[in-house]
Amino acid sequence: SSLVAWLNDQFPLATREGNLVCLGYFNSLKTLDMTLHRLTDKEKLHHLSNYDAAEVALRQLSSYVHERRTGDQMAAMGLLAIQPSGSKADIAPAWLVEEG
């Protein structure tokens, strides 16, 4: 089993063709798959817990899947490892950063 195999299950072939979102996920996950394939289980855990690129790729995919399943864009945005500029995402809840 691989991340790419899982992605292929999520995106039927008809939706993958010409889909730039799917292509982006495919490239990220294929790169991660190739890296993890050559590691022992212990090394895989170390890689997944210590390399930002792995976390970014997996959290981006998690965000997409969450939004697709629930329709909750705000929660999906919160799952991203890197918040896009202009997303109005705070590092803390509003009640904590409000003055008063």
KASUL-V986567 format. One record per residue. N is the residue number from 1. RES is the residue in three letters. PHI is phi as a letter, one per 30 degrees, with the letter a starting at -180 (* if undefined). OMEGA is omega in radians with two decimals (* if undefined). Layout:
BEGIN
<<N,RES,PHI,OMEGA> <N,RES,PHI,OMEGA>>
END
This chain:
BEGIN
<<1,SER,*,-3.12> <2,SER,b,3.07> <3,LEU,d,3.13> <4,VAL,d,3.10> <5,ALA,d,3.11> <6,TRP,d,3.13> <7,LEU,d,3.12> <8,ASN,d,3.06> <9,ASP,d,-3.11> <10,GLN,d,-3.12> <11,PHE,c,3.06> <12,PRO,e,-3.07> <13,LEU,e,-3.11> <14,ALA,d,-3.13> <15,THR,d,-3.13> <16,ARG,d,-3.06> <17,GLU,d,3.12> <18,GLY,i,-3.12> <19,ASN,c,-3.09> <20,LEU,d,3.08> <21,VAL,d,3.13> <22,CYS,d,3.13> <23,LEU,d,3.10> <24,GLY,d,3.10> <25,TYR,d,-3.14> <26,PHE,e,-3.12> <27,ASN,d,3.13> <28,SER,d,-3.08> <29,LEU,d,3.10> <30,LYS,d,3.09> <31,THR,d,3.11> <32,LEU,d,3.07> <33,ASP,e,-3.11> <34,MET,d,3.11> <35,THR,d,-3.08> <36,LEU,d,-3.09> <37,HIS,e,-3.06> <38,ARG,c,-3.09> <39,LEU,c,3.00> <40,THR,d,3.13> <41,ASP,e,3.13> <42,LYS,d,3.12> <43,GLU,d,3.10> <44,LYS,d,3.13> <45,LEU,d,3.11> <46,HIS,d,-3.13> <47,HIS,d,-3.09> <48,LEU,d,-3.11> <49,SER,c,-3.04> <50,ASN,b,-3.07> <51,TYR,c,-3.06> <52,ASP,e,-3.10> <53,ALA,d,3.10> <54,ALA,d,3.14> <55,GLU,d,-3.13> <56,VAL,e,-3.11> <57,ALA,d,-3.09> <58,LEU,d,3.11> <59,ARG,d,3.09> <60,GLN,d,3.11> <61,LEU,d,3.11> <62,SER,e,3.12> <63,SER,d,-3.14> <64,TYR,d,-3.12> <65,VAL,d,3.14> <66,HIS,d,3.14> <67,GLU,d,3.14> <68,ARG,d,-3.11> <69,ARG,d,-3.01> <70,THR,c,-3.05> <71,GLY,i,-3.09> <72,ASP,d,-3.09> <73,GLN,d,-3.12> <74,MET,d,3.11> <75,ALA,d,3.12> <76,ALA,d,3.11> <77,MET,d,3.14> <78,GLY,d,3.13> <79,LEU,d,-3.10> <80,LEU,d,3.09> <81,ALA,d,3.13> <82,ILE,b,-3.13> <83,GLN,d,3.10> <84,PRO,d,3.10> <85,SER,d,-3.12> <86,GLY,i,-3.10> <87,SER,d,-3.12> <88,LYS,h,3.11> <89,ALA,c,3.11> <90,ASP,c,3.07> <91,ILE,d,3.13> <92,ALA,b,3.11> <93,PRO,d,-3.09> <94,ALA,e,-3.10> <95,TRP,d,-3.13> <96,LEU,d,-3.08> <97,VAL,c,3.11> <98,GLU,d,3.07> <99,GLU,d,3.09> <100,GLY,l,*>>
END
